[in-house]
Amino acid sequence: MDLILEQFPIVFRSLNVGFLQTLKLFFVTLLGAIPLGLIISFGSMSRFRPLSYLTKIIVWIIRGTPLMIQLLIIFYFPGMVLDVNIWGGSESGRFLAASVAFIFNYACYFSEIYRGGIQGVPKGQEEAGLVLGMTRSQIFFKVTLLQMIKRIVPPMSNEIITLVKDTSLARIIALQEIIWAGQSFLKGSQGIAGVIWPLFFTAVYYLIFNGILTVLLGRLEKKLDYFR
């Protein structure tokens, strides 16, 4: 017990650094994936069939393959196959590669949620808007979008919670997120080796962060109840 108390400050500092990296990847992914997902959903619903088919095929591939494989391909493929190391070997390069993989992966998942939300709004409302002289863009932003938000919040909340845990996959390309930090004490870090409790302790960070997100997203759902 005394040994754990002695090790705790060192472990705690390291886990905090790793968790900050996890938080950064989480927020960067959301900032990129939320708008990109909407753009992709427009492509999959496009009346221009080649664009619609191409978009749906890309979404099918991304959703049908593991995020871990996508991370490995994005990070290693340019250097090993094209002989062009676009990411470099630094931590910032690994973070950029992870961000690209996560943003594109989650944008494809979000696009299907957007598409379901948009298509779930009764078609008659668009027709009524056209009769009243509104443009299609006005109908989308003033009628469809507001109702879509209410419909997509529950499935989006599930994906956002999943994203918190999926950030741990970034360690596959040696990004030093919180799981990587916890595991490093098992292998040997800062004079501590063969210790597994820091790895288990990382679960506390995930539980607290997920708990905060669950409360915030639950409040958002309640505020959108006026659409019922």
Accessible surface in RSA format (square Angstrom, percent):
REM  Atomic radii and reference values for relative SASA: ProtOr
REM  Chains: A
REM  Algorithm: Lee & Richards
REM  Probe-radius: 1.40
REM  Slices: 20
REM RES _ NUM      All-atoms   Total-Side   Main-Chain    Non-polar    All polar
REM                ABS   REL    ABS   REL    ABS   REL    ABS   REL    ABS   REL
RES MET A   1   164.68  85.3 123.86  82.0  40.82  97.2 104.92  89.2  59.75  79.2
RES ASP A   2   117.63  82.4 110.38 109.9   7.26  17.2  38.51  90.6  79.12  78.9
RES LEU A   3   110.81  61.7 106.57  76.2   4.24  10.6 108.49  76.2   2.32   6.2
RES ILE A   4    70.17  39.9  70.17  52.3   0.00   0.0  70.17  50.5   0.00   0.0
RES LEU A   5   108.67  60.5  97.47  69.7  11.20  28.2  97.82  68.7  10.85  29.2
RES GLU A   6   126.45  72.6 109.47  82.8  16.98  40.4  43.66  84.5  82.79  67.6
RES GLN A   7    17.91  10.0  17.52  12.8   0.38   0.9   6.03  12.8  11.87   9.0
RES PHE A   8    74.43  37.2  74.43  46.1   0.00   0.0  74.43  45.1   0.00   0.0
RES PRO A   9    63.68  46.4  58.07  52.9   5.61  20.4  63.51  52.4   0.16   1.0
RES ILE A  10    50.67  28.8  50.19  37.4   0.48   1.2  50.27  36.2   0.40   1.1
RES VAL A  11     0.39   0.3   0.39   0.4   0.00   0.0   0.39   0.3   0.00   0.0
RES PHE A  12    85.06  42.6  84.73  52.5   0.33   0.9  85.06  51.6   0.00   0.0
RES ARG A  13   144.41  60.6 141.63  72.2   2.78   6.6  70.94  97.0  73.47  44.5
RES SER A  14    19.93  16.8  11.81  15.8   8.11  18.7   7.06  15.0  12.87  18.0
RES LEU A  15     0.28   0.2   0.28   0.2   0.00   0.0   0.28   0.2   0.00   0.0
RES ASN A  16    52.02  35.9  50.25  48.6   1.77   4.3  20.16  48.5  31.86  30.8
RES VAL A  17   102.55  67.5 100.74  91.2   1.81   4.4 100.74  87.5   1.81   4.9
RES GLY A  18     1.31   1.6   0.00   N/A   1.31   1.6   1.03   2.8   0.28   0.6
RES PHE A  19    31.71  15.9  31.71  19.6   0.00   0.0  31.71  19.2   0.00   0.0
RES LEU A  20   114.77  63.9 110.61  79.1   4.17  10.5 110.87  77.9   3.90  10.5
RES GLN A  21    23.70  13.3  20.99  15.3   2.71   6.4   6.71  14.3  16.99  12.9
RES THR A  22     0.54   0.4   0.54   0.5   0.00   0.0   0.54   0.7   0.00   0.0
RES LEU A  23    38.34  21.4  38.34  27.4   0.00   0.0  38.34  26.9   0.00   0.0
RES LYS A  24   106.96  52.2 100.05  61.4   6.91  16.4  58.82  52.9  48.14  51.3
RES LEU A  25     0.14   0.1   0.14   0.1   0.00   0.0   0.14   0.1   0.00   0.0
RES PHE A  26     0.97   0.5   0.97   0.6   0.00   0.0   0.97   0.6   0.00   0.0
RES PHE A  27   100.14  50.1  99.97  61.9   0.17   0.5  99.97  60.6   0.17   0.5
RES VAL A  28    47.85  31.5  46.47  42.1   1.37   3.3  46.97  40.8   0.88   2.4
RES THR A  29     0.00   0.0   0.00   0.0   0.00   0.0   0.00   0.0   0.00   0.0
RES LEU A  30    23.93  13.3  23.88  17.1   0.05   0.1  23.92  16.8   0.00   0.0
RES LEU A  31   138.40  77.1 123.79  88.6  14.61  36.7 127.01  89.2  11.39  30.6
RES GLY A  32    21.19  26.1   0.00   N/A  21.19  26.1  18.16  49.8   3.03   6.8
RES ALA A  33     0.00   0.0   0.00   0.0   0.00   0.0   0.00   0.0   0.00   0.0
RES ILE A  34    68.00  38.7  67.71  50.4   0.29   0.7  67.71  48.8   0.29   0.8
RES PRO A  35    69.75  50.8  63.55  57.9   6.20  22.5  68.72  56.7   1.04   6.4
RES LEU A  36    53.98  30.1  52.57  37.6   1.41   3.6  53.52  37.6   0.47   1.3
RES GLY A  37     0.00   0.0   0.00   N/A   0.00   0.0   0.00   0.0   0.00   0.0
RES LEU A  38    40.36  22.5  40.36  28.9   0.00   0.0  40.36  28.3   0.00   0.0
RES ILE A  39   112.78  64.2 109.83  81.8   2.96   7.1 109.83  79.1   2.96   8.0
RES ILE A  40    21.59  12.3  17.44  13.0   4.15  10.0  21.59  15.5   0.00   0.0
RES SER A  41     0.00   0.0   0.00   0.0   0.00   0.0   0.00   0.0   0.00   0.0
RES PHE A  42    88.58  44.3  81.27  50.3   7.31  19.0  82.77  50.2   5.81  16.6
RES GLY A  43     9.72  12.0   0.00   N/A   9.72  12.0   9.05  24.8   0.67   1.5
RES SER A  44     3.30   2.8   0.70   0.9   2.60   6.0   0.62   1.3   2.68   3.7
RES MET A  45    50.89  26.4  23.75  15.7  27.14  64.6  26.18  22.3  24.71  32.7
RES SER A  46    32.31  27.3  14.91  19.9  17.40  40.1  14.20  30.2  18.11  25.4
RES ARG A  47   196.74  82.6 165.10  84.2  31.63  75.3  85.05 116.2 111.68  67.7
RES PHE A  48   130.45  65.3 123.67  76.6   6.79  17.7 128.17  77.7   2.28   6.5
RES ARG A  49   159.26  66.9 156.87  80.0   2.38   5.7  49.80  68.1 109.46  66.3
RES PRO A  50    80.72  58.8  69.19  63.1  11.52  41.9  76.33  63.0   4.39  27.3
RES LEU A  51    79.23  44.1  75.90  54.3   3.33   8.4  79.05  55.5   0.18   0.5
RES SER A  52     9.24   7.8   9.24  12.3   0.00   0.0   3.32   7.1   5.92   8.3
RES TYR A  53   118.58  55.4 117.71  67.0   0.87   2.3  93.21  70.0  25.37  31.3
RES LEU A  54   101.72  56.6  99.60  71.3   2.12   5.3 101.35  71.2   0.36   1.0
RES THR A  55    14.64  10.4  13.34  13.5   1.29   3.1   8.29  11.1   6.35   9.6
RES LYS A  56   100.20  48.9  93.93  57.6   6.26  14.9  49.18  44.3  51.02  54.3
RES ILE A  57    92.25  52.5  90.82  67.7   1.42   3.4  92.24  66.4   0.01   0.0
RES ILE A  58    65.46  37.2  64.87  48.3   0.58   1.4  65.46  47.1   0.00   0.0
RES VAL A  59     5.86   3.9   5.86   5.3   0.00   0.0   5.86   5.1   0.00   0.0
RES TRP A  60   182.77  73.3 176.94  85.6   5.83  13.7 154.03  82.1  28.73  46.6
RES ILE A  61    83.61  47.6  79.96  59.6   3.66   8.8  83.61  60.2   0.00   0.0
RES ILE A  62    20.94  11.9  20.94  15.6   0.00   0.0  20.94  15.1   0.00   0.0
RES ARG A  63   105.92  44.5  87.24  44.5  18.68  44.5  11.32  15.5  94.59  57.3
RES GLY A  64    60.68  74.8   0.00   N/A  60.68  74.8  29.23  80.2  31.45  70.4
RES THR A  65    54.03  38.4  47.18  47.8   6.85  16.3  47.35  63.6   6.68  10.1
RES PRO A  66    82.41  60.1  70.47  64.2  11.95  43.4  81.91  67.6   0.51   3.2
RES LEU A  67    16.02   8.9   9.21   6.6   6.81  17.1   9.21   6.5   6.81  18.3
RES MET A  68    69.90  36.2  69.42  45.9   0.48   1.1  41.76  35.5  28.14  37.3
RES ILE A  69    79.25  45.1  79.25  59.0   0.00   0.0  79.25  57.1   0.00   0.0
RES GLN A  70    16.01   9.0  14.53  10.6   1.48   3.5  14.11  30.0   1.90   1.4
RES LEU A  71     1.08   0.6   0.46   0.3   0.62   1.6   0.46   0.3   0.62   1.7
RES LEU A  72    55.44  30.9  54.26  38.8   1.17   2.9  54.52  38.3   0.92   2.5
RES ILE A  73    93.12  53.0  89.38  66.6   3.74   9.0  93.06  67.0   0.06   0.2
RES ILE A  74    43.19  24.6  38.01  28.3   5.18  12.5  42.77  30.8   0.42   1.1
RES PHE A  75    22.65  11.3  14.87   9.2   7.79  20.3  14.87   9.0   7.79  22.3
RES TYR A  76    87.18  40.7  85.01  48.4   2.17   5.6  61.83  46.5  25.35  31.2
RES PHE A  77    92.04  46.0  87.52  54.2   4.52  11.8  91.71  55.6   0.32   0.9
RES PRO A  78    15.93  11.6  15.93  14.5   0.00   0.0  15.93  13.2   0.00   0.0
RES GLY A  79    30.61  37.7   0.00   N/A  30.61  37.7  18.10  49.7  12.51  28.0
RES MET A  80   156.42  81.0 118.45  78.4  37.97  90.4 107.05  91.0  49.37  65.4
RES VAL A  81    95.11  62.6  66.14  59.9  28.97  69.8  69.96  60.8  25.16  68.2
RES LEU A  82   107.01  59.6  87.56  62.6  19.45  48.9  92.41  64.9  14.60  39.3
RES ASP A  83   128.26  89.8 107.31 106.8  20.95  49.5  29.47  69.4  98.79  98.5
RES VAL A  84    79.50  52.3  76.42  69.2   3.09   7.4  79.50  69.1   0.00   0.0
RES ASN A  85   108.27  74.7  78.58  75.9  29.69  71.5  29.11  70.1  79.16  76.5
RES ILE A  86   100.03  56.9  65.62  48.9  34.41  82.9  72.70  52.4  27.32  74.1
RES TRP A  87    33.85  13.6  23.17  11.2  10.68  25.1  25.22  13.4   8.63  14.0
RES GLY A  88    28.31  34.9   0.00   N/A  28.31  34.9  25.55  70.1   2.76   6.2
RES GLY A  89    59.64  73.5   0.00   N/A  59.64  73.5  30.36  83.3  29.28  65.6
RES SER A  90    62.28  52.6  50.69  67.6  11.59  26.7  50.65 107.9  11.63  16.3
RES GLU A  91    57.13  32.8  49.52  37.5   7.61  18.1  45.96  88.9  11.18   9.1
RES SER A  92    83.22  70.3  69.26  92.4  13.97  32.2  54.62 116.3  28.60  40.1
RES GLY A  93     6.60   8.1   0.00   N/A   6.60   8.1   6.56  18.0   0.04   0.1
RES ARG A  94    50.95  21.4  50.95  26.0   0.00   0.0   0.39   0.5  50.56  30.6
RES PHE A  95    27.42  13.7  27.42  17.0   0.00   0.0  27.42  16.6   0.00   0.0
RES LEU A  96    96.94  54.0  96.82  69.3   0.12   0.3  96.94  68.1   0.00   0.0
RES ALA A  97     0.72   0.7   0.48   0.7   0.24   0.5   0.52   0.7   0.20   0.5
RES ALA A  98     0.00   0.0   0.00   0.0   0.00   0.0   0.00   0.0   0.00   0.0
RES SER A  99     5.37   4.5   5.37   7.2   0.00   0.0   5.37  11.4   0.00   0.0
RES VAL A 100    63.33  41.7  59.81  54.1   3.52   8.5  62.50  54.3   0.84   2.3
RES ALA A 101     1.09   1.0   0.00   0.0   1.09   2.5   0.43   0.6   0.66   1.8
RES PHE A 102     0.00   0.0   0.00   0.0   0.00   0.0   0.00   0.0   0.00   0.0
RES ILE A 103    35.53  20.2  35.53  26.5   0.00   0.0  35.53  25.6   0.00   0.0
RES PHE A 104    73.53  36.8  73.52  45.5   0.01   0.0  73.52  44.6   0.01   0.0
RES ASN A 105     6.19   4.3   5.87   5.7   0.32   0.8   0.00   0.0   6.19   6.0
RES TYR A 106     3.92   1.8   3.92   2.2   0.00   0.0   2.56   1.9   1.36   1.7
RES ALA A 107     0.00   0.0   0.00   0.0   0.00   0.0   0.00   0.0   0.00   0.0
RES CYS A 108     0.00   0.0   0.00   0.0   0.00   0.0   0.00   0.0   0.00   0.0
RES TYR A 109    60.51  28.2  58.52  33.3   1.98   5.2  32.30  24.3  28.21  34.8
RES PHE A 110     0.00   0.0   0.00   0.0   0.00   0.0   0.00   0.0   0.00   0.0
RES SER A 111     0.16   0.1   0.16   0.2   0.00   0.0   0.03   0.1   0.13   0.2
RES GLU A 112    38.33  22.0  31.26  23.6   7.08  16.9  12.80  24.8  25.53  20.8
RES ILE A 113    27.56  15.7  19.12  14.2   8.44  20.3  25.67  18.5   1.88   5.1
RES TYR A 114    10.39   4.8  10.39   5.9   0.00   0.0   5.22   3.9   5.17   6.4
RES ARG A 115    67.43  28.3  67.43  34.4   0.00   0.0   2.84   3.9  64.59  39.1
RES GLY A 116    42.96  53.0   0.00   N/A  42.96  53.0  32.84  90.1  10.12  22.7
RES GLY A 117     4.78   5.9   0.00   N/A   4.78   5.9   3.15   8.6   1.63   3.7
RES ILE A 118    26.19  14.9  21.27  15.8   4.92  11.9  21.27  15.3   4.92  13.4
RES GLN A 119   108.06  60.4  76.18  55.7  31.89  75.9  36.88  78.5  71.18  54.0
RES GLY A 120    34.41  42.4   0.00   N/A  34.41  42.4  21.99  60.3  12.42  27.8
RES VAL A 121    13.56   8.9   4.48   4.1   9.08  21.9   4.48   3.9   9.08  24.6
RES PRO A 122    69.49  50.6  57.23  52.2  12.27  44.6  68.01  56.1   1.49   9.3
RES LYS A 123   127.01  62.0 117.64  72.2   9.38  22.3  92.46  83.2  34.55  36.8
RES GLY A 124    41.28  50.9   0.00   N/A  41.28  50.9  30.36  83.3  10.93  24.5
RES GLN A 125    61.86  34.6  55.35  40.5   6.51  15.5  27.90  59.4  33.96  25.8
RES GLU A 126    40.64  23.3  39.24  29.7   1.40   3.3  12.72  24.6  27.92  22.8
RES GLU A 127    96.83  55.6  95.12  72.0   1.71   4.1  34.75  67.2  62.08  50.7
RES ALA A 128    51.90  47.7  44.65  68.9   7.25  16.5  51.08  71.9   0.82   2.2
RES GLY A 129     3.52   4.3   0.00   N/A   3.52   4.3   3.31   9.1   0.22   0.5
RES LEU A 130    70.57  39.3  54.14  38.7  16.43  41.3  54.57  38.3  16.00  43.1
RES VAL A 131   129.19  85.0  97.61  88.4  31.59  76.1 105.60  91.8  23.60  64.0
RES LEU A 132   143.56  80.0 109.84  78.6  33.72  84.8 114.80  80.6  28.76  77.4
RES GLY A 133    62.32  76.8   0.00   N/A  62.32  76.8  34.31  94.2  28.01  62.7
RES MET A 134    47.38  24.5  40.86  27.0   6.53  15.5  27.72  23.6  19.66  26.0
RES THR A 135    75.74  53.9  69.54  70.5   6.19  14.8  74.24  99.7   1.49   2.3
RES ARG A 136   126.09  52.9 116.83  59.6   9.26  22.1  64.36  88.0  61.74  37.4
RES SER A 137    65.37  55.2  55.66  74.3   9.72  22.4  42.09  89.6  23.28  32.6
RES GLN A 138    73.80  41.3  70.50  51.5   3.30   7.9  18.57  39.5  55.24  41.9
RES ILE A 139     3.74   2.1   3.74   2.8   0.00   0.0   3.74   2.7   0.00   0.0
RES PHE A 140    31.46  15.7  30.34  18.8   1.12   2.9  31.36  19.0   0.10   0.3
RES PHE A 141   123.63  61.9 113.95  70.6   9.68  25.2 113.95  69.1   9.68  27.7
RES LYS A 142   134.97  65.8 117.97  72.4  17.00  40.5  74.62  67.2  60.35  64.3
RES VAL A 143    36.73  24.2  32.76  29.7   3.97   9.6  36.09  31.4   0.63   1.7
RES THR A 144    14.82  10.5  14.82  15.0   0.00   0.0   4.66   6.3  10.16  15.4
RES LEU A 145    38.61  21.5  38.61  27.6   0.00   0.0  38.61  27.1   0.00   0.0
RES LEU A 146    80.90  45.1  80.90  57.9   0.00   0.0  80.90  56.8   0.00   0.0
RES GLN A 147    41.17  23.0  40.02  29.2   1.15   2.7  15.09  32.1  26.08  19.8
RES MET A 148     3.16   1.6   3.16   2.1   0.00   0.0   3.16   2.7   0.00   0.0
RES ILE A 149    58.66  33.4  58.66  43.7   0.00   0.0  58.66  42.2   0.00   0.0
RES LYS A 150    35.54  17.3  33.60  20.6   1.93   4.6  26.70  24.0   8.83   9.4
RES ARG A 151   111.53  46.8  90.72  46.2  20.81  49.5  31.86  43.5  79.67  48.3
RES ILE A 152    12.57   7.2  12.38   9.2   0.19   0.5  12.57   9.1   0.00   0.0
RES VAL A 153     9.67   6.4   8.08   7.3   1.59   3.8   9.48   8.2   0.19   0.5
RES PRO A 154    56.66  41.3  53.76  49.0   2.90  10.5  55.08  45.5   1.58   9.8
RES PRO A 155    51.00  37.2  46.87  42.7   4.13  15.0  49.89  41.2   1.10   6.9
RES MET A 156    16.67   8.6  16.67  11.0   0.00   0.0  16.67  14.2   0.00   0.0
RES SER A 157    12.91  10.9  12.49  16.7   0.42   1.0  12.24  26.1   0.67   0.9
RES ASN A 158   102.27  70.5  98.71  95.4   3.55   8.6  24.27  58.4  78.00  75.4
RES GLU A 159    40.28  23.1  40.12  30.4   0.16   0.4   0.88   1.7  39.41  32.2
RES ILE A 160    16.91   9.6  16.91  12.6   0.00   0.0  16.91  12.2   0.00   0.0
RES ILE A 161    37.86  21.5  37.86  28.2   0.00   0.0  37.86  27.3   0.00   0.0
RES THR A 162    54.07  38.5  54.07  54.8   0.00   0.0  32.00  43.0  22.07  33.4
RES LEU A 163     0.00   0.0   0.00   0.0   0.00   0.0   0.00   0.0   0.00   0.0
RES VAL A 164     0.65   0.4   0.41   0.4   0.24   0.6   0.65   0.6   0.00   0.0
RES LYS A 165   109.63  53.5 104.20  63.9   5.44  12.9  56.76  51.1  52.88  56.3
RES ASP A 166    35.63  25.0  35.03  34.9   0.60   1.4   0.65   1.5  34.98  34.9
RES THR A 167     0.00   0.0   0.00   0.0   0.00   0.0   0.00   0.0   0.00   0.0
RES SER A 168    19.42  16.4  19.42  25.9   0.00   0.0   4.27   9.1  15.15  21.2
RES LEU A 169    40.88  22.8  40.07  28.7   0.80   2.0  40.85  28.7   0.02   0.1
RES ALA A 170     0.00   0.0   0.00   0.0   0.00   0.0   0.00   0.0   0.00   0.0
RES ARG A 171    90.39  38.0  79.51  40.5  10.88  25.9  10.86  14.8  79.53  48.2
RES ILE A 172    66.14  37.6  49.06  36.6  17.08  41.2  52.23  37.6  13.91  37.7
RES ILE A 173     0.51   0.3   0.24   0.2   0.27   0.6   0.51   0.4   0.00   0.0
RES ALA A 174    40.88  37.6  36.59  56.5   4.28   9.7  37.83  53.3   3.05   8.1
RES LEU A 175     0.12   0.1   0.12   0.1   0.00   0.0   0.12   0.1   0.00   0.0
RES GLN A 176    81.45  45.5  78.61  57.5   2.84   6.8   7.78  16.6  73.68  55.9
RES GLU A 177     0.18   0.1   0.18   0.1   0.00   0.0   0.18   0.4   0.00   0.0
RES ILE A 178     0.07   0.0   0.07   0.1   0.00   0.0   0.07   0.1   0.00   0.0
RES ILE A 179    28.68  16.3  28.68  21.4   0.00   0.0  28.68  20.7   0.00   0.0
RES TRP A 180    88.96  35.7  87.45  42.3   1.50   3.5  71.03  37.9  17.93  29.1
RES ALA A 181     5.38   4.9   4.91   7.6   0.48   1.1   5.38   7.6   0.00   0.0
RES GLY A 182     0.00   0.0   0.00   N/A   0.00   0.0   0.00   0.0   0.00   0.0
RES GLN A 183    53.82  30.1  53.82  39.3   0.00   0.0   2.87   6.1  50.94  38.6
RES SER A 184    16.28  13.8  12.18  16.3   4.09   9.4  14.48  30.8   1.80   2.5
RES PHE A 185     0.00   0.0   0.00   0.0   0.00   0.0   0.00   0.0   0.00   0.0
RES LEU A 186    70.06  39.0  59.20  42.4  10.86  27.3  59.20  41.6  10.86  29.2
RES LYS A 187   161.45  78.8 124.17  76.2  37.28  88.8  82.17  74.0  79.28  84.4
RES GLY A 188    41.60  51.3   0.00   N/A  41.60  51.3  13.82  37.9  27.78  62.2
RES SER A 189    27.99  23.7  18.03  24.1   9.96  23.0  12.86  27.4  15.13  21.2
RES GLN A 190   111.64  62.4  72.22  52.8  39.42  93.9  48.68 103.6  62.96  47.8
RES GLY A 191    89.39 110.2   0.00   N/A  89.39 110.2  45.62 125.2  43.77  98.0
RES ILE A 192    10.15   5.8   6.68   5.0   3.46   8.3   9.38   6.8   0.76   2.1
RES ALA A 193    68.99  63.4  45.43  70.1  23.56  53.6  45.60  64.2  23.39  62.0
RES GLY A 194    61.19  75.5   0.00   N/A  61.19  75.5  28.99  79.6  32.21  72.1
RES VAL A 195    22.52  14.8  19.50  17.6   3.02   7.3  22.52  19.6   0.00   0.0
RES ILE A 196    82.34  46.9  79.53  59.2   2.81   6.8  79.53  57.3   2.81   7.6
RES TRP A 197    49.99  20.1  48.21  23.3   1.77   4.2  48.19  25.7   1.80   2.9
RES PRO A 198     0.00   0.0   0.00   0.0   0.00   0.0   0.00   0.0   0.00   0.0
RES LEU A 199    40.82  22.7  36.80  26.3   4.02  10.1  36.80  25.8   4.02  10.8
RES PHE A 200   133.58  66.8 123.45  76.5  10.12  26.3 126.95  77.0   6.62  19.0
RES PHE A 201    58.55  29.3  54.07  33.5   4.47  11.6  58.38  35.4   0.17   0.5
RES THR A 202     3.06   2.2   3.06   3.1   0.00   0.0   0.00   0.0   3.06   4.6
RES ALA A 203    50.13  46.1  46.72  72.1   3.42   7.8  49.93  70.3   0.20   0.5
RES VAL A 204    60.61  39.9  60.44  54.7   0.16   0.4  60.61  52.7   0.00   0.0
RES TYR A 205    24.71  11.5  21.61  12.3   3.10   8.1  24.10  18.1   0.60   0.7
RES TYR A 206    23.33  10.9  23.30  13.3   0.04   0.1  23.33  17.5   0.00   0.0
RES LEU A 207   129.19  71.9 120.55  86.2   8.64  21.7 120.93  84.9   8.27  22.2
RES ILE A 208   105.43  60.0  97.87  72.9   7.55  18.2 104.53  75.3   0.89   2.4
RES PHE A 209    20.60  10.3  19.90  12.3   0.70   1.8  20.54  12.5   0.06   0.2
RES ASN A 210    22.33  15.4  22.22  21.5   0.11   0.3  12.59  30.3   9.74   9.4
RES GLY A 211    34.02  41.9   0.00   N/A  34.02  41.9  32.92  90.4   1.09   2.4
RES ILE A 212    91.61  52.1  87.49  65.2   4.12   9.9  91.21  65.7   0.40   1.1
RES LEU A 213    19.73  11.0  19.73  14.1   0.00   0.0  19.73  13.9   0.00   0.0
RES THR A 214    80.83  57.5  75.46  76.5   5.37  12.8  64.93  87.2  15.90  24.0
RES VAL A 215    82.69  54.4  75.50  68.3   7.20  17.3  81.74  71.0   0.95   2.6
RES LEU A 216    96.16  53.6  89.71  64.2   6.45  16.2  90.19  63.3   5.96  16.0
RES LEU A 217    26.18  14.6  26.07  18.7   0.11   0.3  26.18  18.4   0.00   0.0
RES GLY A 218    28.40  35.0   0.00   N/A  28.40  35.0  26.50  72.7   1.90   4.3
RES ARG A 219   151.08  63.4 148.69  75.8   2.39   5.7  42.73  58.4 108.35  65.7
RES LEU A 220    76.29  42.5  73.72  52.7   2.56   6.4  75.88  53.3   0.41   1.1
RES GLU A 221    57.87  33.2  57.17  43.3   0.70   1.7  11.29  21.8  46.58  38.0
RES LYS A 222   155.74  76.0 143.64  88.1  12.10  28.8  87.24  78.5  68.49  73.0
RES LYS A 223   156.11  76.2 140.84  86.4  15.27  36.3  91.25  82.1  64.86  69.1
RES LEU A 224    17.66   9.8  17.66  12.6   0.00   0.0  17.66  12.4   0.00   0.0
RES ASP A 225    52.85  37.0  46.70  46.5   6.15  14.5  21.24  50.0  31.61  31.5
RES TYR A 226   154.59  72.2 119.07  67.7  35.53  92.4 104.67  78.7  49.92  61.5
RES PHE A 227    60.09  30.1  28.94  17.9  31.15  81.0  32.08  19.4  28.01  80.2
RES ARG A 228   217.30  91.2 149.15  76.0  68.15 162.3  88.91 121.5 128.39  77.8
END  Absolute sums over single chains surface
CHAIN  1 A    12903.3      10959.9       1943.4       9150.1       3753.2
END  Absolute sums over all chains
TOTAL         12903.3      10959.9       1943.4       9150.1       3753.2
